[in-house]
Amino acid sequence: MQRIELKSTITCPECGYSQIEEMPTNACQWYYECESCKVLLKPLKGDCCVYCSFGTVKCPPIQEGQNCCSG
């Protein structure tokens, strides 16, 4: 069984600011406010959450090979 990574670095596409965040294991995160420029990030089309769109690590359900909440 593979180990699930719970930390992901989200990078804002607007200003380039990066922040390490711990991903929830029991819910999808559809919105994320950039700490630097305050833009509200939403998943890109085809992605289930902000971690899959802007993070260095996909969300836990995707890592496990399952569908995420909205997928």
N, C-alpha and C positions, 0 to 999 in steps of 0.2 A: 504494500500500500504506500502510495506516495505521500510525502509530507505536504500539507497545505500551508502556503505562505500567507500570513495575515497582514503583512505590512507592504504598502505600495507607495511609490513616490508619484504624486499627481503633479503634472506640469501644466500651468495655465497657457492655453494657446494665444491668449491676448497679450500678456505681458512677459511670459517666460518664467514666472516665479514657480519654484518647486517646493513641495512640502511633503514630508513623510507622514502618512496617515495609517491608522489601523483599520482594516476593513471589517465591517460587521459580518457575522456568519449567519445571522438569522433574518436579514432583510437586505434588499437592494438599496443602493444609494443612487437616486435618480438626479439629485441636485447637489452641487458643491460650490460654495462661495470662495473665490480666491482670496486668500488673506491679504494679498498685496493690492490688487486693483479693484477688488470687490465685485468682479463680474460673476454672474451665476452660470456655472457650467452645467450642461445637460448632456446626456449620452448622444453620441453621433448615431446617425441612422444605421441600423443593423446591430448596434451594441446594446447590451442590456442595462448597463450602469456606467457611472462616470469613471470607475476604475478600469473598465474594459476599454473606454475611449481615451482616457488621458493618463492612466497609471502605468507604472513599469511592470506591474503584476496584475493579471486578470483576477476577477472576483472569485471567492472560494467555490461557488457552485460550478463555474466554468472550469476551474482547475481540476475539479472532481469529474469532469466530463458530463455534467448534468446541464439541464436548462436552468437559466437564472429566472428570477421571479417574473420578469416581463417577457421573457423569451419563450 
